Amino acid sequence: MPTLDPQPHVSEEECARGLRLLVVEAAFSGGATALTTGVILTAFALHLGASNVMVGVLASAPFLAQLLQLPAILLVERLRKRKRIAVLTSIIGRSMLVVMAGTAFFTGRTPLLIFLAAQVTLCGLGAVGACAWNAWLRDLAPENRLGQVFARRTVWLTAINLALGLAAALALDNTGEQSRARDLVFAGMFAAGCIAGLISARIVAAMPEPLMPPPGDPIGLAELMRQPIRDGNFRRLLVFIAAWHFAVNLATPFFTVYIVRQLGFHVSFVMVLSVVSQIANILALRSWGALSDRFANKSVLAVCAPVYILSIVAMIGASQIADRDLVKLWLIVLHLFMGASVAGVTLTSANIGLKLSPRGSATAYVAVSAIVTALAAGLAPIAGGLLADFFANRRLELLLRWSNRQDVFSLPLVLTSWDFYFLLAGLLGIYAMHRLSLVSEQGEIERRELVNEMLNEALRSVRNISSVAGLRAATAVPVSLLRDARLRMRWRRANVARPPASVE
């Protein structure tokens, strides 16, 4: 068994071996996550008979648990043994997955409460371990190799998530609702997740940990957090972050409940939608990253955030369509849009927080942003669960009618249950976008200009992949002419707006 104590000196060979293990570990930690979180976690809870309130609490646990990172900072600073903290919290936390697997074979309220307690324990210990883990990796990985190592790690995580997501969909599709076979499938997933998590902890234990530098003068948490709160521009960003995460997490944690209970689809179809969303996320992430580097994070947010919010609101359409095949197509298209747009939101919302943080104080700014995110994202699902019964007994009917001398066209719109959540999320999202417009970021451009640039990039992509020379010429000429025309118009407007020079 490798030692869990830090080393006074870590050689280049040991460091290289540790980075290789970091990539390998991603396959097991990613497997544990893929089999026990997200859609599978919600589906398991529904299989056990969880109420809407419990689904909301389960969805909020990972976010609210992040608040434990604040005392975890003090724990790491006091013990100064990051590997020991990371490994022990991982072993104890992942062992909760066996407890959760065992609840599949029992019925009643008690197994549900045990399931919930185990999930809260897992998330809490995971947050403490993550604090130690992140600080440890920062000292282990050389800065010139961080991007390469984490890119390979991300590839592993993505591949494992997609493969296991599809496998889970097939397994659930071949078992009946509330059957003993489905009990075994859920129990098997969580047991396998526990084993993968423990292997992950074993690999982590084999990685070297450098000694932490000598402690500096202690700084109180209140003093550390005071500077970001006093920063007016960053404070406006915090309001946007709070409104945005509350809006999104009021609705998205209940997608599985909506699709299974209100629309009547199988859980396996929800898993397919999750895979579709992940694929769109991967394909769009690189483009959003290039645009945010070229322009500004706020400009990218101003495009992808409304797309994501509108896609959530458009989920209402699934309950208005009678054709089941058309509903499936509608949901697949929406998840493509949501997966692609949330990639930009996730990337740029983190980047803009770092960009607006002054040098030397980024830790405090990021910490405050993380606290606001955890509170908003954690409280929204609980509020959603508590309000579920209220909206379940409400119904709103609207009738849009167009008539002329020959015929009448009517479009009925009936909002029930979860439809209200999607509409409310849209209203809160509009407010969040208003708050984003008040934030200042250097290099930002208008939304229309960024959309034009995205269209230009798309046209260039068509030109590159097309084997037809005429098509390449047809796409190249108009784009260049439009760009030149736009520059000429800007030059003319500048000359018209410029006051005439005074003659002495």
Helices and strands as residue ranges (DSSP letters): H 12-36, H 38-47, H 52-64, G 65-68, H 69-79, H 82-102, G 103-105, H 109-140, G 143-145, H 146-173, H 180-205, H 221-230, H 232-251, G 252-254, H 255-257, I 258-262, H 267-294, H 297-313, G 314-319, H 324-355, H 362-392, E 395-403, E 408-416, H 419-437, H 447-465, H 469-497
